[in-house]
Amino acid sequence: MKKRNFRTHRPLFTSPVPASMKSAKIKWKILPIFWMAMKRLAMTLGFLMIFNFVLMLFVLPILLSGEVAPSLPDKIVLYADLKEGLAERADQGGFMEAFDEKPMTLRALVDALDGASYDKRVEGLVVRMRAGSYALSQVQELRAAVKRFEASGKFAYIYSSSYGEGGLGLSRYYLASAFDEIWMQPLGVVSIPGVHAEAPYLRGALDKLGVYPDFFQRKDYKTAYENMTAKHMSRYSRETYEALIGDIRDEILADVPAERGISAEAFLEMVDKGLFSAQEAQEVGLITHADYGDVLLDHVAMKLTGVKDAQEIEENFVSIERYASSFSEHRAFLLANMPEIALIYVAGAIVPDSDGGGFGGGSSVAAASEIAPAILKASRDEKVKAIVLRVDSPGGSPSASESILRAVEKAKERGKTVIVSMGSAAASGGYWVSAYADRIFAMPTTLTGSIGVVGGKFSIGELSKKLGVNWDGVSWGENAGMWAVNSAFSESEAEQMNAMLDNVYEQFLARVSKGRGMSVEQVDQIAGGRVWTGKAALEVGLVDELGGLDKALDYTAKLIGAPNRMKAAITVRPKPKTALEMIAELLEGQVMMGQALKMQSEAFKAFAPAAEMIRVQSAEPVAAYEALRLQ
């Protein structure tokens, strides 16, 4: 057989080519190349069309939910379904929540109730409360609105299968106690076992893993990472928690017994007991009716028509969302050319930039890159006469907080009044952005203060050794390895870190001193990282007045010549993102649909506090942040 010579360097996935064969010249043909490009373009466009069609099947119900509703009946019973707590912003949660049925914002709910108080068509209110997390400060704002609604001569009933069957019952019952009648299913449970605050201390587990938490704080009460660095609660944390819980106890004791017609001593005994069946709760006066939802509807029908049949008044029930939409559209028409109040939200962990929505929920952070320009734009708008910042944030990046504060300062230099309304929390960086406000409002149970800083890193050097990982490298600069994860801070690096913390803390004190008209020494005495309730913050001079967003807006409206917020044009800036805008942002990155999207949304909700802390820590090595949560 004749021996054939083959090329030594040949392609892996082709047949061997004899050396004697010459490669054919490549003939470039324009038409086939163009045809192939057109086919690929058509395939891409086809995929996008199919994707958009499927996506719109999910999105259309959300988009159409805001369409103009039919005219309202002459007799109205407002109906509210509280499912997932109370949102601060319309776009809170980002794209991950776009496929969920969003709860109403607290402001929309309060304004709708206050508007309904003066609406002669509205006879009453029925609320169904389901499971959900309710911050105490938000509960207090909503309770006050319910009491004003009742004071106008209208009835207010609430129904729930249980009040805290799985925990968090006291805040839910605290809200329910403001209603004329409290209904609960016969097999329901009232759970009011007081307030419990605890945290998992992970230092022992981290030591076993070989992870060293190397953190520093200014000062003793700044305990944001204490559960990582210690095995037990410090006396400073214990003192803070005891003071906060004491203030919360006083607020609840001042409200609930008086509204339910029982003594404070009797209510304290009920709290000590903790759990009540429906029959027990009705006997001691915690609820008024142990019965079913359909019985409640018949009860409402009897009150309106004298006929005990809910079908008779089916058309009279109007959802609070539908009523709020009609109410806000009417106000917008009447106030179209009136002077404006710009309402700007600082909600979530304060970071330099948003991640653009995405799966992480970009709208759940307060991005200085969006908030500061919104403040500056409002300050240059001649129609805007005042700015209200709604701060609901545990803090975050000092530089991001400073960017927002600088925008507030520039707005004031341009002659704009800046008012701050604090939500459930306005602590650390949340207080930083509030410091220069002309007036600060907070609810009695708002968590604020925490004027301090914390910074550091985790070292996984010992963990690496256990896993057989050897770190090796080169460096330039004495402190080049400061942020290396395989070793703790050296003496020189720790010195630099502490110097940076000292500088940030001193700058924090200086800004509070300037904004609140105190000496730096006076600020230092109430700072040190200590968290205060709004009630205590009023006493030490960190806030000016107790009240919610409604009260802050009423105050601001009077400053610009309107009798109250209902007679003032209020615009939210920047405008909340629609579902389509969040989807457009998402398409810049990755795509995910269906049940997997829903599951990931729930996962983000569950781990939101931990994710928030990680986000703050990754933004900057030093944080003006307070991880404390009470509900």
N, C-alpha and C positions, 0 to 999 in steps of 0.2 A: 504494500500500500504506500502510495506516495506521501511523504511527510509534508505537512503544511505548517508554515510558520504563522503564529498568531501574535498579535500585539500584546506586549507585557502589561501596559497600562490600559485597561479596558473598563468600560462602565460596568457597574454591578448588576444592573437590571436589563442588559441587552444581550443578544446572542453574540458569541465570539465572532470577530471579523478577521478574515485572513489578511495578512500583512500585504499581500499582493494586490488587494482590492483598494482602489482609490476612492476617497470620499466624494460623493456627488456634490456638485455646487448647489448651494441653497438658492432656490428661485423665489424671490419675494413676490407674493401675490397679494395685492392690496384688497381685492374683493373678499377673499376668505377671511382675512384678518378683520376687516370691517364687519363682516357677517357674524363672526364669533363675538366681537365686542357688543354688537347689537343684541345678540342672544343673551349675553350675561346681563346687560342692562335691563332687558325685558324680564329676566328671571328675578332680578333685584326688585324692580318695580312691582312685579306680581306678588312677591313675598310681603312687601310693605303694604300693599292693598289688602291682602288677606289678614295681616297682623292688625291693621287699623280697623278692619271690619269686626274682627273678634274683640278687639279692645273696646270699641264703641258699644258692644253689647253690654259690657260692664259699666261703661261710663255714662251712657245716655240716661239711665234712671237717676243718676246723681245730678246730672246737669239739668234735667227736666224738673227736678224737685223744687227748683226755685222759680218756676213759671208763675205768672199772675193767677191767683186763685179766684174762684167765683165770688160774687158779692156776699157779704156776711149777713146772717139772719138778724131779725129785729131783736130776738132774745138769744143771748149767748151764754153758754157755760164753757169757760176755757178748760182745756184738757192738756196736761203736761205729763210726759212720760220720761222720768229721769232714769237713764240707763247706765251711763258710764261716767257719772260725776259731772262736773261743770268745767267747761273749757274757758280759757281766757281769750284766745284768739280764734277767729273763724278758720284759719289754716293751720292750727296747732297740730303737730304730729307729722306734718309733711306727707309725702306720697304714700307712705306705709298705711296711713289712715284713710286714703282717698276712697277705698272701697268699703269702708265702714260707714254706718249711719252716724253722722257726727252729732254730738250733743250740742245744744244751743250754747252760745257764749253767755257767761254770767251777766254781762252788760245788757245783752238783748233780752234776757229773761227778766231782769229787774226793770228795764225800761217798759217792757210790755205790761208788766203788772202795774206799774205806776200809771201808765197811760190808761189801762183798763179801769183803774180806780175812778177816773172821771168820765168814763164811757157809760152812759145810761143803758145801753143795750146789754152790757155785761152783768149777769146776775150772780155769778160765782166762779169758783175755781175747783177743779178736781185734779189732784196730782197722784200719779202712780210712781212709787219709788221702788226701783229694782236695785240689784247689787251694784256697787260702784264705790269709788273712793271719793270722799268729800272732805276737802280741807276745811278746818274749823273757821278760818277767816271768811271763806266763801259762804259757808253755812250761815255765818252771822249776817253777811250782806243780804243773802236771800231771805233769811228770817225777817229782817227789818222790812223788806219789800212786802212780804206776806202780811205782816202786821199793819202796814199802811193800807193795803188792799182791804183787809177786814175792817179797819177803822172807817172806811168809806161806806160801810153798811152792806157789804157783799159777803157771802159765805165762802169758806175755804176748807176743803176736806182733803185728807191724804189717805192713801191706801198702800199697804205693802204686805206681801205674804209673810215676811218677818222683818224685824228691825235688828239686823246684825246677827243672823243665825250663825254665820261663820266668822264673826269678829267685826271690829270697826262699828259696832252698834251704837256707841254713845253719840258719835257725830251724826249718824243717821237719825237717831231718836231726838237729838238736839234740834235738828231741822223740823221734824214732825211735831215737836211740842208747840210750835208757833201756830198750828192750824186749829180751827174751831173743833173739828172732829177728827179723831185718829182711828182709822179702821185697820184691822189685821185679820188675816185668815184664821179660822178656829184652831188650826194646828201650827200656827206660827209661834215664834219666840221673840221676846224682847230681851236683847242682850245689852246690858249697860254696866259692865263690871269695871267702871272707872277708866283711867288712862294708864297705859303701860308703855314705857320707853326702854328699849334695850338694843344692843348691837352685838354682833358676833366679833369677838376679839381673836384675831387670827395669828398672833405672833408665835404661839406654840406650833401651829401647823406650818408656818413659814420656816421656822427653825428646823423642823424635821425635813422639810423639802430642800433646805439649803438656800433659801431666799432671804436676803437681808434687807429690811426696809430702812433706808438711810435718809431720814427726814428731819427737818428743823422747822420750828415755828416761832412766830412772834404774836402774842406771848403765851402765858400759861393757859389761857382759856381757848386758845386756837387749837382745837382738838380734831380737826378734819380727818387726819390720818392716824389718830390714836389707836383705832381698832386694828391697825396694821403694826404699829410700833410697840404696843403694850399687850399684856395678857389680861389686864383687869382695867376697869373704869377708874380714871384718876379722880381725885377729890374735886378737881376743877369741873370735870364733866358732870360728876354727881351733883355738885352745887348748881350748875346750870340747869340740868334736867329737873331737879327738885323745885327750883324757882319757876321754871316754865309751867310745870304741871300744877303748881300752886296757883298761878295766875289763871290757868285754864279752868281749874276747879272753881275758883271764885266766880268766873264768868258764867259757867253753867249753873251754879247754885243761885246766882242772882236772877236768872231767867226762867229756868224750867219749873221750879216749885210754884212761883207766882202764877205762871200761865196755866198750870194744871190744877191749881187750887189745893196744893198740899204744902205742908211745912218743910222747911229746909232740913230739919232733923229727920223727918220721915223719908225724904228723898235720899239723904245720906245712907240710911238703913237699906233702901232699895238698891243703891249702888253697891253696898257691901254684899248684898245677896247676889246681885249680878244677873241671874237668869230668871225669866218669868214666862210661864205658859200664857196662852191667850186669855184663859179664864182668870189666872192670877193677876195678870196685867190690868184686866178690866176691873177687877175687884179693888185694887189699890189705886186706881185712877190714872194709870199710865196710858191707857187707851180708852176710847169711848165705846167702840164696837168690836166685838169678836165675830166677824161675819165675812161673807164672800163679796167679791167685786161686783157680781151681778146684783146682789142685794143693795149695795151702795148706789148703783145706777138707778135702781127702782126708787130708792130713797130720794135721790135728786129729782127724779120725775115727779114724785109726790109733792115735793117742795115747790116745783115750778107750775104744775098743772092740776094738782089735786088727784091725779090718776097714778097709781103705783105700777107704771109700765114704762120701762126705759125706751121702748120703741117709739113711744109718743114724742120723745124729745131727741131722737137720733140726729135730726138735722140741726139741732141747737148746739150740739157739741162742736166746738171749733178748736183745733190744735193750737197750742201757744205759738208754734212756729208760723202757722198761717196767719194768725192774728198779728204777730210781731212783724211779719213781712208787710202786711197791709198798713200797719201803724207806721212803720219806718218810711214806706213809700209816700204816705200822706204828709209826714213831717218833712221829707226831702223836698216835696213840691212847694210847701208853704215857706220853707226857709232857704230856697234856692239862692237868693241874692243877699242873704244876711251875712254879717261878719262871722268868721269861722273860728272854731277851736280845733286845733290839730291834735288828735289822739294818737300817740305813738307807744307801742307795746315793747317793753324790754322783758321778754318772757323766755325762761330757760337759762341754761348755763351760758355765760357771756364769753364769747370766743371772737377772735379777730375776723374770721370769715366763715360763712355758711358753706356746707358741703354741697349746696345746690339741691337740697331735697334728698333724692335718692332713697335707698332703702334704710339709711340710718336716720331718716327723719330730720332733714335740714331745718324744717320749720320749728323743731322743738328746741333750737338753740337761739340765743340772742346774738346775732352777728353784728359786730361794730361796723363792718363794711356796708351794711344795709341801714342800720339805725342812725348812725352819725350823719350820713348824707340826707336822710329823711328829716332830721331835726334842722339841718342847715337850709334845706330847701324850704321848709315851712317858715323859717326865720326870714327868708327873703320874699315870701309871698305877702303882698300888701293886704290881701283878704284875711289872712290869718292874724288874729289879734292876741292869741295866747296858745301855749302848748301844754298839754297834759301828758306826762309820762306815766304809764301804768307799768310799774316794776313788779315782776313776779319771778324773782331769780335768786338762787343761792350764791351767785357770784361767779367767778371764773378768772379769766386772764386780767392781770392789772393793766397791761398796755391797752387791751380792748376796752376795759372800763374807762381808762383815761381818755381814749378817743371819743367815747360817748360824752364824758363829762366836758371835754373841750368844746364839743358841739353845743352843749347846753350853755356854756360860758359865752360862746359867740352869739347865740340866740339872744341872750340877755343883753349883750352889748348892742344889739340891733334894736333893743327896746321891747322885746317880747317877754311877757310874763311866763314863767315856767313853773308848773305845779306838778308835784309827784303824788301819785296814789299807789300805795304799797298793797300788794296782794297777799297771798299766803306766806311769802317770804321775800324779803328785800335785804339780804344779809351779805356781808363782806363786799364783793364787787357790786352786788345789788345796792348796797348803801353808798358805795363809791360814786356810782352814776347819779345818785340822788342828792349828793351833798350840797350842790349849788342851787337847788330849787328855792324859789321864793316862799313856798309853803309845802310842807310834807304831811299827807294824810296817811293814817294806818288804822287797820282794825285792831281791836284789843288783843286778838290772838295772832296777829301777824308776827312772824319771826324776823327780827331785824338786828342791826348792830353787827356783831362779829367783825369788828374793825381790827383786822390782823392779817397776817400772811403766813403761808406754809409753802415749803418747797423741798425737793429732794429727788431721790430715785430708788429703784429696787436693784439690788445686786444679786446676780444668779451665779456667782463664782463657785460656791460650794455645791450648788445643784449641778453645775457643769462637770465638776470632778466626779460626782456620784454617777453621772451618765457617761463618763469617759470622754468628755469633750475638753480639749485643750485649746485655750485661747492664745494666740501668738500674733505679734504685729510690731509695727514701728510707729514712732510718733515724733512730732516736732513741737516743742513748747513744754514748759514745766507742768502746766495743768491741762495738757492736750487730752488726757484720759478722763477728764472730769465726768463726762456723761457715758463712759464705758459701762456696760451692764455686767461685766465680769468681775468688778471689784468695787468695794465701798469707796467713799471719798477719802483721799489722803489728807494729811494734816493741812497741807497747803490748799487743797481743793475745798476742804470744809471751811477754812478761813475765808476764802473767796465767796463761798455760798452764803455764809453768815453775814458777810459785809453787804451782799446784795439784798438779803432779807431785811437787814437794818435800814438800808436806803429806802426800800419800798414801803416799809412800815412808817418811817418818818414822813415820807411823801403823803401817805394815806392820812396820817394825823394832821398834816399841814392843810390838806384839802378840806377835811371835816372842820378844822378850826376856822378856816376862811368862810366856809359856807354857813356854819352854825353860829358864828360870832362868839366863839369860845377861845380861850387860850389853849395852846398845845398841851399844857400841863392838865387842864381841865378835861380835854378830850382823852388824854392818856389814862386818866382815872376811870373812865367808863369804857375804854377800849380793851386792849389786851386780848382781843379775840372773843370777848364775851357776847353771848346771844341774849337779846332782850325780847320780850313780847311787846307788842305795840303799846299796851297799857303802861308797862314799865319804861319803855322808851320815851313816852310823853313826860314822865316824871323826871328823867335825867336829861331831857332837852334834845333828844335825837329826832323827835317828830313834833309837829305843831298842833295836830288835832286828830281826834279819833273819828273815823268814818270811812266808808267805802268809796268806790269809784263814783257812785252816784252823788255823794256829798262833795267830792272833789270837783266834779263837773258842774254841780250847782254853784259852788263857790266861784269857779272860773267864769261861768256864764254871767254872774252878777258883776264881775270885774269888767266885762266887755259891754255891759249895758243891757243884758237880757235878764228877765226875772228869775229864770231857772234853766236847767239844761234842756228841758223840753222845748224851750223857745229859742234855743241857740243851734246854729248849724255846726255839727260835729263830724269831722272827716277823719277816718282812720288812715294813717300814713305809715309806711307805704301800704298801698291797697292790698288786702289779703289775696293770696294767690288762689286762682281757681283750680279745679281738678285738671283741666286741660293744660294749664301753665305748669303744674307740677309734673304732668306726664311728659310735656315737652322737655323739661329739665332732665327727667329720668332717661329719655331716649338718647341723651348725649352720652350716657354711660351704658348701663346694662338693662336688659329686659327680662321680666318675670311675670307670669300671670297665674290666674286660677287659684286653687286651694293652697298651693305652696306660698303664694303671696300673702294670703290670709294667715297662714301658720307663722310666717316670719314676722308679720305685724304683731301677733300676739306675743311672740318671743321678745320683740323689742320692748313691748309694754312691760313685760315681767322684769326685764333686766335694765330698764331705763335708768334707775338711780346709779347703778354700777357703771353703765355706759357713759353717763353724764360725767362721773368722776374721772373716768379714763380719758374722756374727750378733753376735759380741762387740763389734766396732767400732761397730755400729749401736746397741747397747744403751747405751753410755756413751762419751764422748770419751776417757776414761782407762781403761786395761785392765791388770789383773794377769794376764797371759796369756803362755803359752810355746808357740810353734808347732812346736817341735822334735819330730820323730817318728823313732824307730829301730825296725826290725822285722827 
